[in-house]
Amino acid sequence: MVDKVITEEEVVAEIEDGMTIGVGGWGSRRKPMSLIMAIIRSGVKNLTIVSYGGPEIGLLSATGQLKKAIYGFVSLDSIPLEPHFRIARQTAEIEVEEFDEGAFYLGLMAAAHRVPFYPTRAGLGSDMLKMNPNLKLVQSPYPDTNGDYEELVAIPAFDIDISLIHMNRADKGGNGQFLGPDLFFDDLFAMAAKKTYMSCEKIVLTENFLDEGSVHTLRIPRIYVNGVVEAPRGAHFTECPPDYGRDEEFQKLYAATAKNPELWESFKSRYLKLSSHEEYLEMVDSREEDK
């Protein structure tokens, strides 16, 4: 089995200006934040993010590195609407495509299965078609029982260059394990992209996966993963159960910076302009010690 262990910096070296990046997790849950922070440090720009969005979309909007967001929602969960995303959306600083969950799922499925689109009834009779004028209608080539040819929405495959996901455990070969309550769409993100990089809380021996979870938690096979990064607390400040919960106090601190440019500059200087994930954690922990 090939050893695929790399660093955040090696992942970011694969990301170029203008790429489309898929980001796993859901809202403020199990986001690959150490990789997002590395992207911020790199300065790569004009990115399109495909995500059930959380702080990655807000942060990259605020740093000016985001060109477009394709999403089902953008939320911090306990804070319903991501505040930096709200500003970017209201001021039209970024382009957006907003889908309902069914359509978003089919966009990932189409990409994962390497077909150009998936047909669906989702969106018919709703504003999704008005909000996304590029969506096309197609006619079924097969008649129904009445001999009619049904009109359907064609959800296009998301063209994702690189996907980033975060798992609880992984082995050196790129197999990933989630131990929390939900995989979300991380398996589809891994399958949909041209390349996938996975961070994890801990790298374990392959034979030790079943020590903490059943075979049903092994949903990321190594064939879809190009590199593995061991990043303890790599989802901070989002939650990564059962390893840790969301850092609600830090999230509130981050959210407050959307209302005050001086607070944002202070936050950016203290937590974003750093050299590594390890230094970021040191700054987070030093804040706790200062209380």
Contacts in CASP RR format, 6 or more apart in sequence:
PFRMAT RR
TARGET T0000
AUTHOR 0000-0000-0000
METHOD contacts of the structure
MODEL  1
MVDKVITEEEVVAEIEDGMTIGVGGWGSRRKPMSLIMAIIRSGVKNLTIV
SYGGPEIGLLSATGQLKKAIYGFVSLDSIPLEPHFRIARQTAEIEVEEFD
EGAFYLGLMAAAHRVPFYPTRAGLGSDMLKMNPNLKLVQSPYPDTNGDYE
ELVAIPAFDIDISLIHMNRADKGGNGQFLGPDLFFDDLFAMAAKKTYMSC
EKIVLTENFLDEGSVHTLRIPRIYVNGVVEAPRGAHFTECPPDYGRDEEF
QKLYAATAKNPELWESFKSRYLKLSSHEEYLEMVDSREEDK
1 171 0 8 1.000
1 172 0 8 1.000
1 173 0 8 1.000
1 206 0 8 1.000
1 222 0 8 1.000
2 173 0 8 1.000
3 172 0 8 1.000
3 173 0 8 1.000
4 172 0 8 1.000
4 173 0 8 1.000
4 174 0 8 1.000
4 222 0 8 1.000
4 225 0 8 1.000
4 226 0 8 1.000
4 227 0 8 1.000
4 228 0 8 1.000
5 172 0 8 1.000
5 173 0 8 1.000
5 203 0 8 1.000
5 227 0 8 1.000
5 228 0 8 1.000
5 229 0 8 1.000
5 230 0 8 1.000
6 197 0 8 1.000
6 227 0 8 1.000
6 228 0 8 1.000
6 229 0 8 1.000
7 229 0 8 1.000
8 34 0 8 1.000
8 35 0 8 1.000
8 37 0 8 1.000
8 38 0 8 1.000
8 199 0 8 1.000
8 229 0 8 1.000
8 231 0 8 1.000
8 276 0 8 1.000
8 277 0 8 1.000
9 38 0 8 1.000
11 35 0 8 1.000
11 38 0 8 1.000
11 164 0 8 1.000
11 197 0 8 1.000
11 227 0 8 1.000
11 229 0 8 1.000
12 35 0 8 1.000
12 38 0 8 1.000
12 39 0 8 1.000
12 41 0 8 1.000
12 42 0 8 1.000
12 44 0 8 1.000
14 162 0 8 1.000
14 195 0 8 1.000
14 197 0 8 1.000
15 21 0 8 1.000
15 39 0 8 1.000
15 42 0 8 1.000
15 44 0 8 1.000
15 47 0 8 1.000
15 161 0 8 1.000
15 162 0 8 1.000
16 44 0 8 1.000
17 44 0 8 1.000
17 45 0 8 1.000
17 46 0 8 1.000
17 47 0 8 1.000
18 45 0 8 1.000
18 46 0 8 1.000
18 47 0 8 1.000
18 48 0 8 1.000
18 67 0 8 1.000
19 44 0 8 1.000
19 47 0 8 1.000
19 48 0 8 1.000
19 161 0 8 1.000
19 162 0 8 1.000
20 47 0 8 1.000
20 48 0 8 1.000
20 49 0 8 1.000
20 50 0 8 1.000
20 158 0 8 1.000
20 159 0 8 1.000
20 160 0 8 1.000
20 161 0 8 1.000
20 162 0 8 1.000
21 39 0 8 1.000
21 47 0 8 1.000
21 48 0 8 1.000
21 49 0 8 1.000
21 50 0 8 1.000
21 160 0 8 1.000
21 161 0 8 1.000
21 162 0 8 1.000
21 163 0 8 1.000
21 164 0 8 1.000
22 49 0 8 1.000
22 50 0 8 1.000
22 51 0 8 1.000
22 158 0 8 1.000
22 160 0 8 1.000
22 162 0 8 1.000
22 163 0 8 1.000
22 164 0 8 1.000
22 189 0 8 1.000
22 192 0 8 1.000
22 193 0 8 1.000
23 31 0 8 1.000
23 32 0 8 1.000
23 36 0 8 1.000
23 49 0 8 1.000
23 50 0 8 1.000
23 51 0 8 1.000
23 53 0 8 1.000
23 56 0 8 1.000
23 163 0 8 1.000
23 164 0 8 1.000
23 165 0 8 1.000
23 189 0 8 1.000
24 30 0 8 1.000
24 31 0 8 1.000
24 32 0 8 1.000
24 51 0 8 1.000
24 52 0 8 1.000
24 163 0 8 1.000
24 164 0 8 1.000
24 165 0 8 1.000
24 166 0 8 1.000
24 184 0 8 1.000
24 185 0 8 1.000
24 186 0 8 1.000
24 189 0 8 1.000
25 31 0 8 1.000
25 32 0 8 1.000
25 51 0 8 1.000
25 52 0 8 1.000
25 165 0 8 1.000
25 166 0 8 1.000
25 184 0 8 1.000
25 185 0 8 1.000
25 186 0 8 1.000
25 238 0 8 1.000
26 52 0 8 1.000
26 53 0 8 1.000
26 182 0 8 1.000
26 184 0 8 1.000
26 185 0 8 1.000
27 52 0 8 1.000
27 53 0 8 1.000
27 54 0 8 1.000
27 55 0 8 1.000
27 73 0 8 1.000
27 74 0 8 1.000
27 75 0 8 1.000
27 76 0 8 1.000
27 77 0 8 1.000
27 238 0 8 1.000
28 54 0 8 1.000
28 55 0 8 1.000
28 75 0 8 1.000
28 76 0 8 1.000
28 77 0 8 1.000
28 78 0 8 1.000
28 79 0 8 1.000
28 237 0 8 1.000
28 238 0 8 1.000
28 239 0 8 1.000
28 246 0 8 1.000
28 251 0 8 1.000
29 77 0 8 1.000
29 182 0 8 1.000
29 184 0 8 1.000
29 238 0 8 1.000
29 239 0 8 1.000
29 240 0 8 1.000
29 246 0 8 1.000
30 166 0 8 1.000
30 178 0 8 1.000
30 180 0 8 1.000
30 184 0 8 1.000
30 186 0 8 1.000
30 235 0 8 1.000
30 238 0 8 1.000
30 239 0 8 1.000
30 240 0 8 1.000
31 54 0 8 1.000
31 55 0 8 1.000
31 56 0 8 1.000
31 166 0 8 1.000
31 235 0 8 1.000
31 238 0 8 1.000
32 56 0 8 1.000
32 164 0 8 1.000
32 165 0 8 1.000
32 166 0 8 1.000
32 198 0 8 1.000
32 199 0 8 1.000
32 234 0 8 1.000
32 235 0 8 1.000
33 55 0 8 1.000
33 56 0 8 1.000
33 166 0 8 1.000
33 234 0 8 1.000
33 235 0 8 1.000
33 236 0 8 1.000
33 237 0 8 1.000
33 238 0 8 1.000
34 166 0 8 1.000
34 199 0 8 1.000
34 229 0 8 1.000
34 231 0 8 1.000
34 234 0 8 1.000
34 235 0 8 1.000
34 236 0 8 1.000
34 277 0 8 1.000
34 280 0 8 1.000
35 164 0 8 1.000
35 166 0 8 1.000
35 197 0 8 1.000
35 199 0 8 1.000
35 229 0 8 1.000
35 231 0 8 1.000
36 55 0 8 1.000
36 56 0 8 1.000
36 59 0 8 1.000
36 60 0 8 1.000
36 164 0 8 1.000
37 272 0 8 1.000
37 274 0 8 1.000
37 277 0 8 1.000
37 280 0 8 1.000
38 277 0 8 1.000
39 47 0 8 1.000
39 60 0 8 1.000
39 65 0 8 1.000
40 59 0 8 1.000
40 60 0 8 1.000
40 63 0 8 1.000
40 65 0 8 1.000
40 272 0 8 1.000
41 272 0 8 1.000
41 273 0 8 1.000
41 274 0 8 1.000
41 275 0 8 1.000
43 63 0 8 1.000
43 65 0 8 1.000
44 65 0 8 1.000
45 64 0 8 1.000
45 65 0 8 1.000
45 67 0 8 1.000
46 65 0 8 1.000
46 67 0 8 1.000
47 60 0 8 1.000
47 65 0 8 1.000
47 66 0 8 1.000
47 67 0 8 1.000
47 68 0 8 1.000
48 66 0 8 1.000
48 67 0 8 1.000
48 68 0 8 1.000
48 69 0 8 1.000
48 70 0 8 1.000
49 56 0 8 1.000
49 57 0 8 1.000
49 60 0 8 1.000
49 66 0 8 1.000
49 68 0 8 1.000
49 69 0 8 1.000
49 70 0 8 1.000
49 71 0 8 1.000
50 70 0 8 1.000
50 71 0 8 1.000
50 158 0 8 1.000
50 160 0 8 1.000
51 57 0 8 1.000
51 69 0 8 1.000
51 70 0 8 1.000
51 71 0 8 1.000
51 74 0 8 1.000
52 71 0 8 1.000
52 72 0 8 1.000
52 73 0 8 1.000
52 104 0 8 1.000
52 184 0 8 1.000
52 185 0 8 1.000
53 69 0 8 1.000
53 71 0 8 1.000
53 72 0 8 1.000
53 73 0 8 1.000
53 74 0 8 1.000
53 75 0 8 1.000
53 82 0 8 1.000
54 74 0 8 1.000
54 75 0 8 1.000
54 76 0 8 1.000
54 82 0 8 1.000
54 85 0 8 1.000
54 238 0 8 1.000
55 76 0 8 1.000
55 82 0 8 1.000
55 237 0 8 1.000
55 238 0 8 1.000
55 251 0 8 1.000
55 254 0 8 1.000
57 66 0 8 1.000
57 69 0 8 1.000
57 71 0 8 1.000
57 74 0 8 1.000
57 82 0 8 1.000
57 85 0 8 1.000
58 66 0 8 1.000
58 74 0 8 1.000
58 82 0 8 1.000
58 83 0 8 1.000
58 84 0 8 1.000
58 85 0 8 1.000
58 88 0 8 1.000
59 84 0 8 1.000
59 272 0 8 1.000
60 66 0 8 1.000
61 69 0 8 1.000
61 84 0 8 1.000
61 85 0 8 1.000
61 87 0 8 1.000
61 88 0 8 1.000
61 93 0 8 1.000
61 94 0 8 1.000
62 84 0 8 1.000
62 87 0 8 1.000
62 88 0 8 1.000
62 257 0 8 1.000
62 258 0 8 1.000
62 264 0 8 1.000
62 268 0 8 1.000
63 268 0 8 1.000
63 272 0 8 1.000
64 93 0 8 1.000
66 88 0 8 1.000
66 94 0 8 1.000
67 94 0 8 1.000
67 95 0 8 1.000
68 94 0 8 1.000
68 95 0 8 1.000
68 96 0 8 1.000
68 97 0 8 1.000
69 85 0 8 1.000
69 94 0 8 1.000
69 95 0 8 1.000
69 96 0 8 1.000
69 97 0 8 1.000
70 96 0 8 1.000
70 97 0 8 1.000
70 99 0 8 1.000
70 158 0 8 1.000
71 96 0 8 1.000
71 97 0 8 1.000
71 98 0 8 1.000
71 99 0 8 1.000
71 104 0 8 1.000
72 98 0 8 1.000
72 99 0 8 1.000
72 100 0 8 1.000
72 101 0 8 1.000
72 104 0 8 1.000
74 81 0 8 1.000
74 82 0 8 1.000
74 85 0 8 1.000
75 81 0 8 1.000
75 82 0 8 1.000
76 82 0 8 1.000
76 83 0 8 1.000
76 251 0 8 1.000
76 255 0 8 1.000
77 246 0 8 1.000
78 246 0 8 1.000
78 248 0 8 1.000
78 251 0 8 1.000
79 251 0 8 1.000
79 252 0 8 1.000
79 255 0 8 1.000
83 255 0 8 1.000
83 258 0 8 1.000
83 259 0 8 1.000
84 257 0 8 1.000
84 258 0 8 1.000
86 258 0 8 1.000
87 93 0 8 1.000
87 258 0 8 1.000
88 94 0 8 1.000
89 96 0 8 1.000
97 132 0 8 1.000
97 134 0 8 1.000
98 128 0 8 1.000
98 131 0 8 1.000
98 132 0 8 1.000
99 107 0 8 1.000
99 128 0 8 1.000
99 132 0 8 1.000
99 155 0 8 1.000
100 122 0 8 1.000
100 123 0 8 1.000
100 126 0 8 1.000
100 128 0 8 1.000
102 120 0 8 1.000
102 122 0 8 1.000
103 120 0 8 1.000
103 122 0 8 1.000
103 123 0 8 1.000
103 128 0 8 1.000
103 153 0 8 1.000
103 155 0 8 1.000
104 185 0 8 1.000
105 185 0 8 1.000
105 188 0 8 1.000
106 118 0 8 1.000
106 120 0 8 1.000
106 122 0 8 1.000
106 155 0 8 1.000
107 117 0 8 1.000
107 118 0 8 1.000
107 155 0 8 1.000
107 156 0 8 1.000
107 157 0 8 1.000
107 158 0 8 1.000
107 192 0 8 1.000
108 158 0 8 1.000
108 185 0 8 1.000
108 188 0 8 1.000
108 189 0 8 1.000
108 192 0 8 1.000
109 118 0 8 1.000
109 188 0 8 1.000
110 116 0 8 1.000
110 117 0 8 1.000
110 118 0 8 1.000
110 155 0 8 1.000
110 156 0 8 1.000
110 157 0 8 1.000
110 158 0 8 1.000
111 157 0 8 1.000
111 158 0 8 1.000
111 159 0 8 1.000
111 160 0 8 1.000
111 188 0 8 1.000
111 191 0 8 1.000
111 192 0 8 1.000
111 193 0 8 1.000
112 188 0 8 1.000
112 191 0 8 1.000
112 192 0 8 1.000
114 157 0 8 1.000
115 157 0 8 1.000
116 156 0 8 1.000
116 157 0 8 1.000
117 136 0 8 1.000
117 138 0 8 1.000
117 154 0 8 1.000
117 155 0 8 1.000
117 156 0 8 1.000
117 157 0 8 1.000
118 154 0 8 1.000
118 155 0 8 1.000
118 157 0 8 1.000
119 138 0 8 1.000
119 140 0 8 1.000
119 152 0 8 1.000
119 153 0 8 1.000
119 154 0 8 1.000
119 155 0 8 1.000
120 152 0 8 1.000
120 153 0 8 1.000
120 155 0 8 1.000
121 152 0 8 1.000
121 153 0 8 1.000
122 128 0 8 1.000
122 153 0 8 1.000
122 155 0 8 1.000
123 129 0 8 1.000
123 153 0 8 1.000
124 151 0 8 1.000
124 152 0 8 1.000
124 153 0 8 1.000
128 135 0 8 1.000
128 153 0 8 1.000
129 135 0 8 1.000
129 153 0 8 1.000
135 153 0 8 1.000
135 154 0 8 1.000
135 155 0 8 1.000
135 156 0 8 1.000
136 153 0 8 1.000
136 154 0 8 1.000
137 151 0 8 1.000
137 152 0 8 1.000
137 153 0 8 1.000
137 154 0 8 1.000
138 151 0 8 1.000
138 152 0 8 1.000
138 153 0 8 1.000
138 154 0 8 1.000
139 149 0 8 1.000
139 150 0 8 1.000
139 151 0 8 1.000
139 152 0 8 1.000
140 149 0 8 1.000
140 150 0 8 1.000
140 151 0 8 1.000
140 152 0 8 1.000
141 149 0 8 1.000
142 149 0 8 1.000
143 149 0 8 1.000
144 150 0 8 1.000
157 192 0 8 1.000
158 192 0 8 1.000
160 189 0 8 1.000
160 192 0 8 1.000
160 193 0 8 1.000
160 194 0 8 1.000
161 193 0 8 1.000
161 194 0 8 1.000
161 195 0 8 1.000
162 193 0 8 1.000
162 194 0 8 1.000
162 195 0 8 1.000
162 196 0 8 1.000
162 197 0 8 1.000
163 189 0 8 1.000
163 190 0 8 1.000
163 192 0 8 1.000
163 193 0 8 1.000
163 195 0 8 1.000
163 196 0 8 1.000
163 197 0 8 1.000
164 196 0 8 1.000
164 197 0 8 1.000
164 198 0 8 1.000
164 199 0 8 1.000
165 186 0 8 1.000
165 189 0 8 1.000
165 190 0 8 1.000
165 196 0 8 1.000
165 197 0 8 1.000
165 198 0 8 1.000
165 199 0 8 1.000
165 220 0 8 1.000
166 198 0 8 1.000
166 199 0 8 1.000
166 200 0 8 1.000
166 231 0 8 1.000
166 234 0 8 1.000
166 235 0 8 1.000
166 240 0 8 1.000
167 176 0 8 1.000
167 177 0 8 1.000
167 178 0 8 1.000
167 186 0 8 1.000
167 198 0 8 1.000
167 199 0 8 1.000
167 200 0 8 1.000
167 201 0 8 1.000
167 220 0 8 1.000
168 177 0 8 1.000
168 178 0 8 1.000
168 179 0 8 1.000
168 180 0 8 1.000
168 200 0 8 1.000
168 201 0 8 1.000
168 202 0 8 1.000
168 212 0 8 1.000
168 240 0 8 1.000
168 242 0 8 1.000
168 243 0 8 1.000
169 176 0 8 1.000
169 177 0 8 1.000
169 179 0 8 1.000
169 200 0 8 1.000
169 201 0 8 1.000
169 202 0 8 1.000
169 203 0 8 1.000
169 204 0 8 1.000
169 209 0 8 1.000
169 212 0 8 1.000
170 176 0 8 1.000
170 177 0 8 1.000
170 198 0 8 1.000
170 200 0 8 1.000
170 202 0 8 1.000
170 203 0 8 1.000
170 204 0 8 1.000
170 220 0 8 1.000
170 228 0 8 1.000
170 230 0 8 1.000
171 203 0 8 1.000
171 204 0 8 1.000
171 205 0 8 1.000
171 206 0 8 1.000
171 209 0 8 1.000
171 222 0 8 1.000
171 228 0 8 1.000
172 203 0 8 1.000
172 228 0 8 1.000
173 206 0 8 1.000
173 222 0 8 1.000
173 225 0 8 1.000
173 228 0 8 1.000
174 198 0 8 1.000
174 220 0 8 1.000
174 222 0 8 1.000
174 225 0 8 1.000
174 227 0 8 1.000
174 228 0 8 1.000
175 206 0 8 1.000
175 209 0 8 1.000
175 218 0 8 1.000
175 220 0 8 1.000
175 221 0 8 1.000
175 222 0 8 1.000
175 225 0 8 1.000
176 198 0 8 1.000
176 200 0 8 1.000
176 218 0 8 1.000
176 219 0 8 1.000
176 220 0 8 1.000
176 221 0 8 1.000
176 222 0 8 1.000
176 225 0 8 1.000
177 209 0 8 1.000
177 212 0 8 1.000
177 213 0 8 1.000
177 217 0 8 1.000
177 218 0 8 1.000
177 219 0 8 1.000
177 220 0 8 1.000
178 186 0 8 1.000
178 217 0 8 1.000
178 219 0 8 1.000
178 220 0 8 1.000
179 212 0 8 1.000
179 213 0 8 1.000
179 217 0 8 1.000
179 241 0 8 1.000
179 242 0 8 1.000
179 243 0 8 1.000
180 241 0 8 1.000
180 242 0 8 1.000
181 241 0 8 1.000
183 219 0 8 1.000
186 219 0 8 1.000
186 220 0 8 1.000
187 219 0 8 1.000
187 220 0 8 1.000
189 196 0 8 1.000
190 196 0 8 1.000
190 198 0 8 1.000
190 220 0 8 1.000
190 224 0 8 1.000
190 225 0 8 1.000
191 224 0 8 1.000
195 226 0 8 1.000
196 224 0 8 1.000
196 225 0 8 1.000
196 226 0 8 1.000
196 227 0 8 1.000
197 225 0 8 1.000
197 226 0 8 1.000
197 227 0 8 1.000
197 228 0 8 1.000
197 229 0 8 1.000
198 220 0 8 1.000
198 225 0 8 1.000
198 227 0 8 1.000
198 228 0 8 1.000
198 229 0 8 1.000
199 228 0 8 1.000
199 229 0 8 1.000
199 230 0 8 1.000
199 231 0 8 1.000
199 234 0 8 1.000
200 228 0 8 1.000
200 229 0 8 1.000
200 230 0 8 1.000
200 231 0 8 1.000
201 230 0 8 1.000
201 231 0 8 1.000
201 232 0 8 1.000
201 233 0 8 1.000
201 234 0 8 1.000
201 235 0 8 1.000
201 240 0 8 1.000
201 243 0 8 1.000
202 230 0 8 1.000
202 232 0 8 1.000
203 228 0 8 1.000
203 230 0 8 1.000
204 211 0 8 1.000
209 217 0 8 1.000
209 218 0 8 1.000
231 277 0 8 1.000
232 281 0 8 1.000
233 240 0 8 1.000
233 244 0 8 1.000
233 281 0 8 1.000
234 240 0 8 1.000
234 277 0 8 1.000
236 244 0 8 1.000
236 247 0 8 1.000
236 250 0 8 1.000
236 280 0 8 1.000
236 281 0 8 1.000
236 284 0 8 1.000
237 246 0 8 1.000
237 247 0 8 1.000
237 250 0 8 1.000
237 251 0 8 1.000
237 254 0 8 1.000
237 284 0 8 1.000
238 246 0 8 1.000
239 245 0 8 1.000
239 246 0 8 1.000
247 284 0 8 1.000
250 284 0 8 1.000
250 287 0 8 1.000
253 267 0 8 1.000
254 267 0 8 1.000
256 263 0 8 1.000
257 263 0 8 1.000
257 264 0 8 1.000
257 266 0 8 1.000
257 267 0 8 1.000
258 264 0 8 1.000
270 283 0 8 1.000
271 280 0 8 1.000
271 283 0 8 1.000
271 284 0 8 1.000
274 280 0 8 1.000
274 283 0 8 1.000
END
